[in-house]
């Protein structure tokens, strides 16, 4: 039976990759963490597959890690898995090219296993100083955010909350910082709420904006500590993520609130000392205004004002022009673009 053969093959993943012998057997080399780590890393970077088994690289990596844990517990090998064994297995799932939802769940499980070994590992300092810890968290956050899991946003936000708790615990106890969320961590959570197709009410907007506020708050906290490596300052994509969430909100009352939050977020971005509105910002704001401002006169005025600001910022491109053309009448489009023609670059005017 082919299915039985496949099951048996999967059960034996990793069996013939690393051969293990009991510690102390004279003359027999005993594989250490580097051996297992090299095998795991090889599969983490591999694109191989067999037939319909496109998960094989990640499955092989997981099987080797499981085997290493089991043999260590049985006393058959000296080294327990180090953080890079868990991290590279996690990376294999996060980079998996098959079912994104299943791979996202597997990557999340592996992240939890990684967390359980933080303070037992002898390579913790190396993983922290190299940025590997943050990278592993962020790659899982991104994978879940881009999956189609209905509860993806909640999963991402829970991981982000754990990162914050671990960070602030380190600060409060004056111990070494192990987990240090950065702007990418927060953007993944914002993106998860903004682009989740299962949630179209105002909650996606308020949750995305709340995460942006948390990013601003932790940035201010790090400034107060005069942190030499503050990588938590808000970026344009974080503000744009909130505005994107606003642009795709459904329901009349929800849309009124979404437009208010979009306007507030845009103004906050304009006043930010770290970043400014860009092409995506202006395009999404034009969409929000055109969809949610019901008063025609005010809608046209705001769209014209937004396009003027876009021109003055030098951010007009085909995306902005196409968006403007799509949401305005031909007469209004000609009026707006003609009045701003001197501010347009030659290649798009």
Secondary structure, DSSP 8 states (H G I E B T S, - for coil): -HHHHHHHHHHTTTTTTS----TT-TT-----HHHHHHHHHHHHT----BTTBTTHHHHHHHHHHHHHHHHHHTTSSS----HHHHHHHHHHHHT--S-HHHHHHHHHHHHHHHHHTGGG-TTHHHHHHTTHHHHHHHHHHHHHHHS--TTHHHHHHHHHHHHHHHHHHHHHTT--------HHHHHHHHHHHHT-TT--SHHHHHHHHHHHHHHHHHHHHHHHTT-TT------HHHHHHHHHHHHT--SHHHHHHHHHHHHHHHHHHHH-SS----HHHHHHHHHHHHHH---HHHHHHHHHHHHHHHHHTT---HHHHHHHHHHS-HHHHHHHHHHTGGGS-TTT-
